[in-house]
Amino acid sequence: MYDELLFKSPYHGTPEYYYNQYLREHQVKQNKGERGRDTERTKTYRAEWALYDTNGYGREFDSIAEVQKYVTKVCNSKTYTKMWMEAYESRKEKDFGAILRGTNVQVSGKAARNGEGNAGLAYVEENRIVLDTHTGMNEYTVLHELAHCVGHPHHGRSFRKTIMKLTSRFMGKDAADALKVEFKARKLPYGEPRKPKTFDQWISAKARMEKIRNV
């Protein structure tokens, strides 16, 4: 977490102590769901449902075997591999075994409640996805679950950044642009996270706010 900015063991109540708190809060805000509750899940789902209305979900698959062939193609791509390695660097302390499992993802169909509930489920630490064979046999749902398998088991900024790149690469620019419109309409960020203020910038901003309050 911003190790180059973090103060080591500051005394409680000092500016350095509160700056460290600011850094922690900033990190959480930049990727909601990575730590704590997945608070942007419903808004992300609604954006994706709207995408279906305006653009559709792309290719429809006839069998799990056909999905598996597509998934293997995506997982072997430079785009997927690069994003997977970037995500691994940020999560390797929590999931060191990911490097042993690699990027290959296995696909299966639901054994129970098929036709009910989620169209797809991603088991990130097992490198596998499960699809509803009634509602999940489409390109976008598969890419959504693969975005989780890259290393984002939530629906925050890093997940949306990943699904945007996968959509653009495998479904095309028009689909990615349509998804972008829906994310923007719901004020869901999908790009690079904002950088935190330096200590001096934070002190200056804090002083300005206190001056405004005292006017």
Secondary structure, DSSP 8 states (H G I E B T S, - for coil): --TTT--SS--TTSHHHHHHHHHHHHHHHHTTTSSS--TTHHHHHHHHHHHHHHH----B-SSHHHHHHHHHHHHTSHHHHHHHHHHHHHHTTT-TTHHHH-S--EEEE-SSSTTSS-SEEEEGGGTEEEE-TTT--BHHHHHHHHHHHTT--SSSHHHHHHHHHHHHHHT-HHHHHHHHHHHHHTT---S-------HHHHHHHHHHHHHHHT-
